[in-house]
Amino acid sequence: MNSMINNLAIFTDGNKNNKPIVFVHGFPFNHFMWDEQVKELSKDYYCVRYDIRGLGASPAGDGQFTIESFVDDLEMIVDEMNLSKPILCGLSMGGYISLRAIERIQHKFRALILCDTKSVADDNEGKLKRAAAIKQINIGDFENFIHSFVLNCFGEKYVKENKTGYDVVVNRSKNNDPVGVKACVLAMACRTDTTHFLKNITLPTLVICGSEDKLSPPEVMKAMADQIPDADFVLVEEAGHMTPIEKPEIVTTAIKRFLIEHG
């Protein structure tokens, strides 16, 4: 950890005089999910990662979170660290936060990268699944929830061929505070739909999706990308929801190419 800002664990890599990139991780993970991208991108960019409140090294506090408060945290990081028009990169829940941030404060960013996420809010079935998750954690079944949720995030090939790496991700997720995990689940269930704003995004945008993503399938992400003016869409073959971990070289190459052109 490099620093704490308002109880958020901040991690930085690279020269702070370079163009900044802010990475927002998915649920129920932490900043480590971006390791391979940061290893390469920090050579030319100032990479800023943080653990979303309630996950990783950022304490859960009272456990009362919303996507709006997560956007408040993101804006505070940008302002407190004096980041000049950073590139914003978010995956899954990090994408929900990023999309809402762009809707609220688009002028504070230079470009947008959306990995394995979607703009639509939960429908009734989705909300009931979130409620069931909270119930499962409340009855003391936290570890089984983590195991089943994380497994659903990865493509079958990665889990079979990279057991050690997969187990590391699972164990890190199990180390989260259950209060923080439940708070994130509730925040996601209550999030607003940002689809209507996609046509108003004026930033250069890259959309990345795993071909085997079960949570934000390719057809959903391609439809989202089509609504963002001039957005680039990259389909990552043989990857599930966690493309930066499952296919790190492909994702990093796509981001580098995009940033050379637009960043």
C-alpha positions in Angstrom: 0.0 0.0 0.0 1.3 3.4 -0.9 -1.1 5.6 1.0 -4.6 5.9 2.6 -7.0 8.7 1.5 -10.2 8.9 3.5 -9.8 5.2 4.5 -9.2 4.1 0.9 -6.1 2.1 0.2 -4.2 3.6 -2.8 -1.5 2.0 -4.8 0.6 3.8 -7.4 3.2 2.7 -10.0 5.2 4.6 -12.6 6.2 8.2 -13.0 3.7 10.7 -11.6 4.6 13.1 -14.4 3.2 10.7 -17.0 -0.4 10.6 -18.0 -2.4 9.0 -15.3 -4.7 5.9 -15.5 -7.1 5.0 -12.7 -8.0 1.4 -12.5 -11.3 0.4 -10.7 -11.5 -3.3 -9.9 -14.4 -5.7 -9.9 -16.4 -7.5 -7.2 -15.4 -9.2 -5.0 -11.8 -8.6 -5.9 -9.2 -6.0 -5.2 -6.5 -3.9 -6.9 -4.3 -7.0 -7.5 -6.5 -8.0 -10.5 -4.7 -5.3 -12.6 -1.2 -6.5 -11.8 -0.2 -7.6 -15.3 -1.6 -4.5 -16.9 0.2 -2.2 -14.5 3.4 -4.1 -14.8 3.5 -3.1 -18.5 1.6 0.2 -18.6 3.5 1.8 -15.7 6.5 2.1 -18.0 4.8 4.9 -19.8 1.8 5.9 -17.6 1.2 6.8 -14.0 -1.0 3.9 -12.8 -3.3 4.5 -9.9 -5.2 1.6 -8.3 -7.3 1.5 -5.2 -9.3 -1.0 -3.2 -13.0 -0.1 -3.4 -14.4 0.7 0.0 -15.1 -2.5 2.0 -12.9 -4.7 -0.2 -9.2 -5.5 0.0 -7.3 -3.2 2.4 -10.0 -0.5 2.4 -12.1 -1.0 5.6 -15.9 -1.4 5.4 -16.7 1.2 8.0 -20.5 1.2 8.6 -21.1 -0.9 5.5 -23.5 1.6 4.0 -22.5 2.0 0.3 -24.0 3.0 -2.9 -22.6 3.4 -6.4 -23.0 7.1 -5.9 -20.8 7.0 -2.8 -18.3 4.9 -4.8 -18.2 7.6 -7.5 -17.7 10.2 -4.7 -14.7 8.1 -3.6 -13.3 8.0 -7.2 -13.8 11.7 -7.6 -12.1 12.4 -4.3 -9.1 10.3 -5.4 -8.8 12.2 -8.7 -9.0 15.6 -6.8 -6.8 14.7 -3.8 -4.1 13.2 -6.0 -4.3 16.1 -8.4 -4.7 13.8 -11.3 -5.0 15.7 -14.5 -7.6 14.2 -16.8 -6.8 10.5 -16.0 -7.8 7.6 -18.2 -10.5 5.7 -16.4 -10.5 1.9 -16.6 -13.1 -0.2 -14.8 -14.2 -3.9 -14.8 -17.6 -5.3 -13.8 -18.6 -3.3 -10.6 -15.7 -1.0 -11.5 -17.4 -0.5 -14.8 -20.7 0.4 -13.1 -18.7 3.0 -11.1 -16.9 4.2 -14.2 -20.1 4.6 -16.3 -21.8 6.5 -13.5 -18.7 8.7 -13.0 -18.7 9.5 -16.7 -22.4 10.4 -16.5 -21.7 12.8 -13.6 -18.2 14.1 -14.1 -17.1 13.2 -17.7 -15.1 16.5 -17.9 -12.6 15.2 -15.4 -11.4 12.3 -17.6 -9.4 11.9 -20.8 -10.6 8.4 -22.0 -12.6 5.4 -20.9 -11.9 1.7 -20.9 -14.8 -0.7 -19.9 -13.9 -4.3 -19.3 -16.6 -7.0 -18.9 -19.4 -4.8 -17.6 -22.8 -3.4 -18.6 -24.8 -0.2 -18.4 -28.1 -1.8 -17.6 -29.3 -1.9 -14.0 -30.5 -5.1 -12.3 -33.9 -6.3 -13.3 -36.2 -7.9 -10.7 -34.5 -11.3 -11.2 -31.1 -9.7 -10.7 -32.2 -8.0 -7.5 -33.5 -11.2 -6.1 -30.2 -12.9 -6.8 -28.4 -10.1 -4.9 -30.8 -10.6 -2.0 -30.1 -14.3 -2.0 -26.4 -13.6 -1.9 -26.8 -11.3 1.1 -28.9 -14.0 2.8 -26.3 -16.6 2.2 -23.6 -14.5 3.8 -25.9 -13.6 6.7 -26.4 -17.3 7.6 -22.6 -17.8 7.8 -22.0 -19.2 4.3 -19.6 -16.5 3.2 -16.8 -18.8 1.9 -19.2 -20.9 -0.2 -20.6 -17.7 -1.7 -17.2 -16.5 -2.6 -16.3 -19.9 -4.1 -19.4 -20.1 -6.3 -19.3 -16.4 -7.3 -15.7 -16.3 -8.3 -15.9 -19.6 -10.2 -18.7 -18.1 -12.3 -16.4 -15.2 -13.2 -13.8 -17.3 -14.9 -13.8 -19.3 -18.1 -13.5 -23.0 -17.7 -10.2 -23.3 -19.5 -8.5 -20.8 -17.2 -9.7 -22.6 -14.0 -8.5 -26.0 -15.4 -5.1 -24.8 -16.6 -4.2 -22.2 -14.0 -5.3 -23.7 -10.7 -2.6 -21.9 -8.6 -3.4 -18.5 -10.0 -7.1 -19.1 -9.6 -6.8 -20.2 -6.0 -4.8 -17.0 -5.2 -7.8 -15.0 -6.5 -10.3 -17.0 -4.5 -8.3 -16.8 -1.3 -7.8 -13.0 -1.6 -11.6 -12.7 -2.1 -12.2 -14.9 1.0 -10.1 -12.4 3.0 -12.6 -9.6 2.4 -14.7 -8.4 5.2 -18.2 -10.0 4.8 -19.7 -6.6 5.8 -18.0 -4.9 2.9 -19.0 -7.7 0.5 -22.7 -7.4 1.5 -22.5 -3.6 1.2 -21.2 -3.9 -2.4 -23.9 -6.4 -3.3 -26.5 -4.0 -2.1 -24.9 -1.1 -3.9 -25.0 -3.0 -7.1 -28.6 -4.0 -6.7 -29.5 -0.3 -6.2 -27.5 1.1 -9.0 -29.1 3.3 -11.7 -29.2 2.4 -15.4 -26.7 4.4 -17.4 -27.7 3.1 -20.8 -29.5 6.4 -21.8 -26.2 8.3 -21.4 -24.1 6.1 -23.6 -24.8 8.2 -26.7 -23.6 11.3 -24.7 -20.1 9.9 -24.0 -17.6 12.1 -25.8 -14.4 10.4 -24.6 -12.5 7.9 -26.6 -13.8 4.6 -25.4 -12.5 1.0 -25.5 -14.8 -1.9 -24.6 -13.3 -5.3 -23.8 -15.3 -8.5 -23.3 -14.4 -12.2 -22.8 -16.1 -14.5 -25.4 -17.2 -16.8 -22.5 -18.3 -14.0 -20.1 -21.5 -15.3 -18.4 -22.1 -12.1 -16.3 -21.9 -9.5 -19.1 -22.1 -11.6 -22.3 -20.5 -10.4 -25.6 -23.9 -9.6 -27.2 -24.8 -7.3 -24.3 -21.4 -5.6 -24.3 -21.3 -5.2 -28.1 -24.8 -3.6 -28.0 -23.5 -1.2 -25.3 -20.4 -0.4 -27.3 -22.5 0.3 -30.4 -24.3 3.0 -28.5 -21.1 4.9 -27.5 -20.0 7.1 -30.4 -16.9 5.7 -32.1 -16.2 3.2 -29.4 -13.7 0.4 -30.1 -14.8 -3.2 -29.2 -12.4 -6.0 -28.5 -13.6 -9.6 -28.0 -11.1 -11.8 -26.1 -11.4 -15.4 -27.1 -11.5 -18.2 -24.5 -11.9 -15.8 -21.6 -14.7 -15.3 -19.1 -15.5 -12.3 -17.0 -12.0 -11.7 -15.8 -10.2 -10.9 -19.0 -7.3 -8.9 -17.4 -6.3 -12.1 -15.4 -7.3 -14.8 -17.9 -5.7 -13.2 -21.0 -3.4 -10.5 -19.6 -1.3 -10.1 -22.7 -4.2 -9.7 -25.0 -5.9 -7.2 -22.7 -2.7 -5.2 -22.1 -2.0 -5.1 -25.8 -5.5 -3.8 -26.6 -5.2 -1.1 -24.0 -1.7 0.0 -25.2 -2.9 0.2 -28.8 -6.0 2.2 -27.7 -3.9 4.6 -25.6 -1.3 5.1 -28.3 -4.1 6.2 -30.6 -6.3 8.1 -28.1 -4.6 8.4 -24.7 
